[in-house]
Amino acid sequence: MQAILMLVRQVNDGRCEVENEFSRAVNRDGNLKAQAMVAEVFELRRAFEWRGLGEVPYSALAIKEAFATACTPENPLGSCMVSSEGACAAHYTYGRFRTAARPAAAGAAS
């Protein structure tokens, strides 16, 4: 309800901006501990092709290679690896081989 109220106020004030509805719990810098954990597990991808937008540089994250050995479908460490249909499980099974081949192909094209 608070988020709806904030949107109505923006419309009434002629504003269009991103606001933090959780300011009572999260400050402007965000959750620094969570950000550090994300930085430990993920890395910024050089390119990612978004459906309907095409390729947008540095607009997505990828699991860092070190976590392909620690967190596996046989030894799940997080909620996204809870089943064989999870996003991380699919990447571990199929995607990591495709992304590993990209740098070599990109280097050959240069």
Rosetta constraint file for C-alpha pairs under 8 A:
AtomPair CA 1 CA 5 HARMONIC 6.22 0.50
AtomPair CA 2 CA 6 HARMONIC 6.20 0.50
AtomPair CA 2 CA 21 HARMONIC 7.15 0.50
AtomPair CA 3 CA 7 HARMONIC 6.28 0.50
AtomPair CA 3 CA 21 HARMONIC 6.20 0.50
AtomPair CA 4 CA 8 HARMONIC 6.19 0.50
AtomPair CA 5 CA 9 HARMONIC 6.20 0.50
AtomPair CA 6 CA 10 HARMONIC 6.28 0.50
AtomPair CA 6 CA 21 HARMONIC 7.85 0.50
AtomPair CA 7 CA 11 HARMONIC 6.31 0.50
AtomPair CA 8 CA 12 HARMONIC 6.14 0.50
AtomPair CA 9 CA 13 HARMONIC 6.00 0.50
AtomPair CA 10 CA 14 HARMONIC 5.94 0.50
AtomPair CA 10 CA 15 HARMONIC 4.74 0.50
AtomPair CA 10 CA 16 HARMONIC 6.20 0.50
AtomPair CA 10 CA 17 HARMONIC 7.81 0.50
AtomPair CA 11 CA 15 HARMONIC 6.03 0.50
AtomPair CA 11 CA 16 HARMONIC 7.36 0.50
AtomPair CA 20 CA 28 HARMONIC 7.93 0.50
AtomPair CA 22 CA 26 HARMONIC 5.76 0.50
AtomPair CA 23 CA 27 HARMONIC 5.72 0.50
AtomPair CA 23 CA 28 HARMONIC 7.74 0.50
AtomPair CA 26 CA 30 HARMONIC 5.64 0.50
AtomPair CA 26 CA 31 HARMONIC 6.65 0.50
AtomPair CA 27 CA 31 HARMONIC 7.71 0.50
AtomPair CA 30 CA 35 HARMONIC 7.96 0.50
AtomPair CA 31 CA 35 HARMONIC 6.21 0.50
AtomPair CA 32 CA 36 HARMONIC 6.13 0.50
AtomPair CA 33 CA 37 HARMONIC 6.35 0.50
AtomPair CA 34 CA 38 HARMONIC 6.20 0.50
AtomPair CA 35 CA 39 HARMONIC 6.16 0.50
AtomPair CA 36 CA 40 HARMONIC 6.19 0.50
AtomPair CA 37 CA 41 HARMONIC 6.47 0.50
AtomPair CA 38 CA 42 HARMONIC 5.72 0.50
AtomPair CA 39 CA 43 HARMONIC 6.54 0.50
AtomPair CA 41 CA 63 HARMONIC 6.00 0.50
AtomPair CA 41 CA 64 HARMONIC 5.73 0.50
AtomPair CA 41 CA 67 HARMONIC 6.77 0.50
AtomPair CA 42 CA 61 HARMONIC 6.02 0.50
AtomPair CA 42 CA 62 HARMONIC 5.41 0.50
AtomPair CA 42 CA 63 HARMONIC 4.50 0.50
AtomPair CA 42 CA 64 HARMONIC 5.14 0.50
AtomPair CA 43 CA 61 HARMONIC 5.48 0.50
AtomPair CA 43 CA 62 HARMONIC 5.39 0.50
AtomPair CA 43 CA 63 HARMONIC 6.30 0.50
AtomPair CA 43 CA 64 HARMONIC 5.84 0.50
AtomPair CA 44 CA 58 HARMONIC 6.07 0.50
AtomPair CA 44 CA 59 HARMONIC 7.43 0.50
AtomPair CA 44 CA 60 HARMONIC 6.07 0.50
AtomPair CA 44 CA 61 HARMONIC 4.61 0.50
AtomPair CA 44 CA 62 HARMONIC 6.31 0.50
AtomPair CA 45 CA 57 HARMONIC 7.58 0.50
AtomPair CA 45 CA 58 HARMONIC 5.36 0.50
AtomPair CA 45 CA 59 HARMONIC 6.95 0.50
AtomPair CA 45 CA 60 HARMONIC 5.56 0.50
AtomPair CA 45 CA 61 HARMONIC 5.32 0.50
AtomPair CA 45 CA 62 HARMONIC 6.00 0.50
AtomPair CA 46 CA 57 HARMONIC 5.54 0.50
AtomPair CA 46 CA 58 HARMONIC 4.83 0.50
AtomPair CA 46 CA 59 HARMONIC 7.81 0.50
AtomPair CA 47 CA 55 HARMONIC 6.35 0.50
AtomPair CA 47 CA 56 HARMONIC 5.87 0.50
AtomPair CA 47 CA 57 HARMONIC 4.19 0.50
AtomPair CA 47 CA 58 HARMONIC 5.40 0.50
AtomPair CA 47 CA 59 HARMONIC 6.84 0.50
AtomPair CA 47 CA 60 HARMONIC 7.41 0.50
AtomPair CA 48 CA 55 HARMONIC 5.33 0.50
AtomPair CA 48 CA 56 HARMONIC 5.68 0.50
AtomPair CA 48 CA 57 HARMONIC 6.31 0.50
AtomPair CA 48 CA 58 HARMONIC 7.21 0.50
AtomPair CA 48 CA 59 HARMONIC 6.51 0.50
AtomPair CA 48 CA 60 HARMONIC 6.22 0.50
AtomPair CA 49 CA 53 HARMONIC 7.32 0.50
AtomPair CA 49 CA 54 HARMONIC 4.96 0.50
AtomPair CA 49 CA 55 HARMONIC 3.92 0.50
AtomPair CA 49 CA 56 HARMONIC 6.24 0.50
AtomPair CA 50 CA 54 HARMONIC 5.14 0.50
AtomPair CA 50 CA 55 HARMONIC 6.03 0.50
AtomPair CA 50 CA 56 HARMONIC 7.12 0.50
AtomPair CA 63 CA 67 HARMONIC 6.77 0.50
AtomPair CA 63 CA 68 HARMONIC 7.67 0.50
AtomPair CA 64 CA 68 HARMONIC 7.38 0.50
AtomPair CA 65 CA 69 HARMONIC 7.73 0.50
AtomPair CA 66 CA 70 HARMONIC 7.01 0.50
AtomPair CA 67 CA 71 HARMONIC 5.66 0.50
AtomPair CA 68 CA 72 HARMONIC 6.47 0.50
AtomPair CA 68 CA 92 HARMONIC 6.60 0.50
AtomPair CA 70 CA 75 HARMONIC 7.69 0.50
AtomPair CA 70 CA 77 HARMONIC 7.97 0.50
AtomPair CA 71 CA 75 HARMONIC 5.82 0.50
AtomPair CA 71 CA 76 HARMONIC 5.33 0.50
AtomPair CA 71 CA 77 HARMONIC 5.42 0.50
AtomPair CA 71 CA 78 HARMONIC 7.88 0.50
AtomPair CA 71 CA 81 HARMONIC 7.94 0.50
AtomPair CA 72 CA 76 HARMONIC 5.42 0.50
AtomPair CA 72 CA 77 HARMONIC 7.68 0.50
AtomPair CA 72 CA 81 HARMONIC 7.39 0.50
AtomPair CA 72 CA 89 HARMONIC 7.11 0.50
AtomPair CA 72 CA 92 HARMONIC 7.11 0.50
AtomPair CA 73 CA 81 HARMONIC 6.11 0.50
AtomPair CA 73 CA 82 HARMONIC 7.55 0.50
AtomPair CA 73 CA 83 HARMONIC 7.22 0.50
AtomPair CA 73 CA 84 HARMONIC 6.76 0.50
AtomPair CA 73 CA 89 HARMONIC 5.78 0.50
AtomPair CA 73 CA 92 HARMONIC 7.90 0.50
AtomPair CA 76 CA 81 HARMONIC 5.39 0.50
AtomPair CA 76 CA 82 HARMONIC 6.33 0.50
AtomPair CA 77 CA 81 HARMONIC 6.94 0.50
AtomPair CA 78 CA 82 HARMONIC 6.89 0.50
AtomPair CA 80 CA 86 HARMONIC 5.23 0.50
AtomPair CA 80 CA 87 HARMONIC 5.94 0.50
AtomPair CA 80 CA 88 HARMONIC 5.67 0.50
AtomPair CA 80 CA 89 HARMONIC 7.42 0.50
AtomPair CA 81 CA 86 HARMONIC 5.37 0.50
AtomPair CA 81 CA 87 HARMONIC 7.09 0.50
AtomPair CA 81 CA 88 HARMONIC 5.51 0.50
AtomPair CA 81 CA 89 HARMONIC 5.38 0.50
AtomPair CA 82 CA 86 HARMONIC 6.51 0.50
AtomPair CA 83 CA 89 HARMONIC 7.12 0.50
AtomPair CA 84 CA 89 HARMONIC 5.57 0.50
AtomPair CA 84 CA 90 HARMONIC 6.95 0.50
AtomPair CA 85 CA 89 HARMONIC 6.55 0.50
AtomPair CA 85 CA 90 HARMONIC 6.49 0.50
AtomPair CA 86 CA 90 HARMONIC 6.20 0.50
AtomPair CA 87 CA 91 HARMONIC 6.24 0.50
AtomPair CA 88 CA 92 HARMONIC 5.93 0.50
AtomPair CA 89 CA 93 HARMONIC 6.04 0.50
AtomPair CA 90 CA 94 HARMONIC 5.85 0.50
AtomPair CA 90 CA 95 HARMONIC 6.88 0.50
AtomPair CA 91 CA 95 HARMONIC 4.26 0.50
AtomPair CA 91 CA 96 HARMONIC 5.85 0.50
AtomPair CA 92 CA 96 HARMONIC 5.78 0.50
AtomPair CA 94 CA 98 HARMONIC 7.19 0.50
AtomPair CA 95 CA 99 HARMONIC 6.25 0.50
AtomPair CA 96 CA 100 HARMONIC 5.97 0.50
AtomPair CA 97 CA 101 HARMONIC 6.49 0.50
AtomPair CA 98 CA 102 HARMONIC 6.70 0.50
AtomPair CA 99 CA 103 HARMONIC 7.62 0.50
AtomPair CA 100 CA 104 HARMONIC 7.93 0.50
AtomPair CA 101 CA 105 HARMONIC 6.45 0.50
AtomPair CA 102 CA 106 HARMONIC 5.99 0.50
AtomPair CA 103 CA 107 HARMONIC 6.03 0.50
AtomPair CA 104 CA 108 HARMONIC 6.23 0.50
AtomPair CA 105 CA 109 HARMONIC 6.34 0.50
AtomPair CA 106 CA 110 HARMONIC 6.52 0.50
